[in-house]
Amino acid sequence: MTGSPSSWWSRRSLQVRITVLAAAITLGCLLGLAALAANKLDPLLTDSVDKELSAALVPAAGAVSAGTSLTSADPVLVRVLDIAGNPADGQARPKLTGHEISQLKAGVPVQSDGSRWRGQVVSTPNGSQRLVVAGAGLVGFAAAVHYGGLWLVVVALVGALVAGLATWLVVRLALRPVARMRGLVRALPPGSRLPLPTSHDEMRALAEEFNALLERQEEVEEVSQRLRRFTGDAAHELRSPVASIRVQAEVAVTNPDPELSQETLSDILEESERLSGLLDGLLALARSDAGEVPPAEPVEVVSEVRAAVRRLPSGAPDTRVSSGVAQAWASAAHQEVELVLDNLLRNACRYASGQIVVSVLASRSKVRVVVDDDGPGIAPEHRSKVFDRFYRVSDDRARSSGGTGLGLAMVAETVRRRGGQVRVGESPDGGARFEVTWRAGADR
């Protein structure tokens, strides 16, 4: 099945299309010029003959006016006629009609029987009027015009062919860097970028745009992988409390013992609270991933730390606040600071043996909150992973203490989107040290 001309044309290479277009445009221009030149060829030859005739006519008219003899040289023939057109020089009558004689007397050139004539009326010494005419044959004139036009067409065709060949070569040379770039792209390993050309031209701009495209594609793939990993981890984490609640509810239904039911309800309540905390954490992280960031405002950190300590449940380890400044203002949102402090303090309460120290340090550009505990600490090999979602250093202990593996991940994400930092290290008491840094905000 034959496709349409447009589809055939679209399947051709860029080099072919540019070459064909350049050759067609060149051919059209040259043929137009050839047609124009062919139209001008006839008047050009006629004007040349008229100039020769005028050059011969002027001295002949002067000779007749002076009464001297005429001289005629080939290819121009000079004749002397009377006013009626009859020969006055003793030669045969020229093949000129009465109308043509009238035009010659008026100074208009005429063309008759393959010859070109020009004339001029002069007075002889005896006062009579004579018509001096000069004529030249136009042998080969029509053939010259015809073949001249054909040669112009041939020159136009050859010119278009040469232009097409030159365009083919130029486009091929111009597209050679594109072919090299295509080879580099085909052999480009994952995570690599195209080398930028030294010249600041279109190829460099193309390489920069392609590198930007690769970067965006890798970001999309990274987000997709994080989403798949996050979805799998969330499903895994949600399965445990839901299954526990279901089993305990089935036990309570099949064994209607009041004492057992009370214990079962207590376990269900504990698992429900853990499930609620897990869902809250997932919702907070989902909002963060979607870019929902509340506007920043100055938040007084010292008072927020003291409020977070007061929110700790009864039975929590002894918690002391140490601050070298009366106030420290951070650029964040109030709910973000609460979330960070609550999660850091709850994490410290799970692992501290008996004491927690919260320090607030402030400078002109930064505000730092340091949380130290005297627990078992975090081994160096785990410190780079504790802020990952659902990561637990000790899974059994985290589950028994109600941890979901999302608290520190929410802390890191919340601080990061405000341009801050979170680090983990070792406290002076041998436990864990978490250090949060915010950018300083203006006092209100």
C-alpha positions, 0 to 999 in steps of 0.5 A, spaced: 500 500 500 502 506 497 502 512 503 501 519 501 506 524 499 506 527 506 507 521 509 513 519 504 516 526 505 516 525 513 519 519 512 525 522 509 532 524 513 533 531 514 539 531 510 535 529 504 529 534 505 534 539 506 537 538 500 531 537 496 528 543 498 535 547 497 535 544 490 528 546 488 529 553 490 535 554 487 532 551 480 526 555 481 530 561 482 535 560 476 529 558 471 526 564 473 532 568 471 533 564 465 526 566 463 527 573 464 534 573 460 530 569 455 525 575 454 531 580 454 535 577 449 531 579 443 531 586 445 538 586 447 540 583 440 535 588 436 538 594 440 545 592 438 544 592 431 540 598 432 547 601 435 551 599 429 546 601 424 546 608 427 553 608 427 553 607 420 547 612 418 550 618 421 556 619 417 552 617 411 547 622 412 553 627 413 555 625 406 549 626 402 548 633 405 555 635 403 554 631 396 559 627 397 560 619 395 557 614 400 561 608 402 558 602 405 562 597 409 559 590 411 555 588 414 551 594 414 548 596 407 547 604 406 542 606 401 539 613 398 532 614 397 527 619 395 521 621 399 517 616 396 522 610 397 524 610 390 532 609 389 536 615 388 543 611 388 542 607 382 541 601 385 535 596 386 529 598 390 529 595 397 524 591 399 520 596 403 513 597 404 510 604 403 508 604 411 515 602 413 518 608 408 513 612 413 516 609 419 523 610 417 522 617 415 519 618 422 526 615 425 522 609 427 527 602 426 523 597 422 524 590 421 522 587 414 524 580 410 530 578 415 533 585 415 533 591 420 533 598 417 534 605 420 533 611 416 534 619 416 531 624 412 536 629 409 537 635 404 542 635 399 546 641 396 541 642 391 535 643 396 532 636 394 530 631 400 533 624 400 531 618 405 538 615 407 537 608 410 542 603 413 540 596 413 543 589 416 541 582 415 538 578 421 541 571 419 541 567 425 537 572 429 531 567 431 536 561 432 540 565 437 534 567 441 532 560 441 538 556 443 540 562 448 534 560 452 535 553 451 542 554 454 540 558 460 535 552 462 541 547 461 545 552 466 539 553 471 539 545 471 546 544 472 546 550 477 541 546 481 544 540 481 551 543 484 547 547 489 544 540 491 550 537 491 553 542 495 547 542 500 548 535 501 555 535 503 554 541 508 548 538 511 552 532 512 558 536 515 553 540 520 550 533 522 556 530 524 556 532 531 549 530 532 551 523 529 557 523 534 552 525 540 547 520 538 553 515 539 555 517 545 547 517 548 547 510 546 553 508 549 552 512 556 552 508 562 546 510 567 548 516 572 552 519 567 552 525 563 554 527 556 560 531 555 559 538 553 563 541 547 568 546 548 564 551 543 558 555 545 554 553 540 547 550 538 550 543 540 553 545 547 546 548 548 543 541 546 547 537 550 546 541 556 538 540 555 539 533 554 543 533 561 538 536 564 533 531 561 537 526 564 537 529 571 529 530 571 528 523 569 533 520 574 529 524 579 523 521 577 525 514 577 528 516 584 521 518 586 518 512 583 523 507 587 522 511 593 514 511 592 514 503 591 519 502 597 515 507 601 508 503 599 511 496 600 514 498 607 507 502 609 503 495 607 508 491 611 507 496 617 500 496 617 499 489 616 502 487 623 497 492 628 491 490 623 493 483 624 494 483 631 487 487 632 483 482 628 486 476 632 485 479 639 478 481 637 477 473 634 479 471 641 475 476 645 469 473 641 470 466 641 472 466 649 467 471 652 471 471 659 470 478 662 477 478 665 480 476 658 476 481 654 478 486 659 486 484 657 484 483 650 481 490 649 487 493 653 491 490 647 487 492 642 487 499 644 494 499 644 495 496 637 490 502 635 494 507 638 500 504 634 496 504 628 493 511 629 500 514 630 503 510 624 497 513 619 499 520 622 506 519 620 504 516 613 500 522 612 505 527 614 510 524 610 505 524 604 504 531 605 511 533 605 512 529 599 507 533 595 510 539 597 505 542 602 509 546 606 506 551 611 509 558 611 515 560 615 515 564 621 519 566 627 518 561 632 521 561 639 525 555 640 526 555 648 519 556 650 517 550 645 522 546 648 520 547 655 513 545 652 515 539 649 518 537 656 512 538 659 508 534 654 512 528 656 508 522 659 508 520 666 514 515 668 518 518 663 526 519 664 528 525 668 529 531 662 533 537 663 533 543 659 539 547 658 539 554 654 545 559 654 540 564 651 533 566 654 530 566 647 532 563 640 528 564 634 528 559 628 525 560 621 520 555 621 512 553 622 510 552 629 507 545 628 513 543 625 518 545 631 513 541 635 513 535 631 521 535 631 521 536 638 516 531 640 519 525 636 526 527 638 524 527 646 519 520 645 525 517 641 530 519 647 525 516 652 524 509 649 532 508 650 534 513 655 536 509 662 535 515 667 536 522 664 535 526 658 538 533 657 536 538 651 540 544 650 538 550 646 544 554 642 543 560 638 548 564 633 546 570 629 545 565 623 543 558 626 539 555 632 541 548 634 537 544 639 541 538 642 538 532 645 542 527 649 540 521 653 544 516 657 541 510 653 545 504 649 547 509 643 547 508 636 552 504 633 556 508 627 554 503 622 546 505 623 547 512 624 547 514 616 540 510 616 536 511 622 533 517 618 530 512 613 523 511 613 521 504 617 528 503 619 529 501 626 536 499 630 533 494 634 526 492 631 524 488 637 525 493 642 522 499 638 515 494 637 515 493 644 516 501 646 510 503 640 515 505 635 513 505 628 520 507 624 517 514 622 518 519 627 526 520 625 524 520 618 519 525 619 524 529 623 529 529 618 524 531 612 521 536 616 528 540 618 530 538 611 525 542 607 526 548 611 534 548 609 536 545 616 540 539 618 539 533 623 545 529 625 546 523 630 552 522 634 554 520 641 552 523 647 557 525 653 554 520 657 555 514 652 548 514 649 545 518 643 546 525 641 541 528 636 542 535 633 537 539 629 539 546 626 534 551 623 536 557 620 535 563 625 529 567 624 528 575 626 525 576 633 518 578 633 
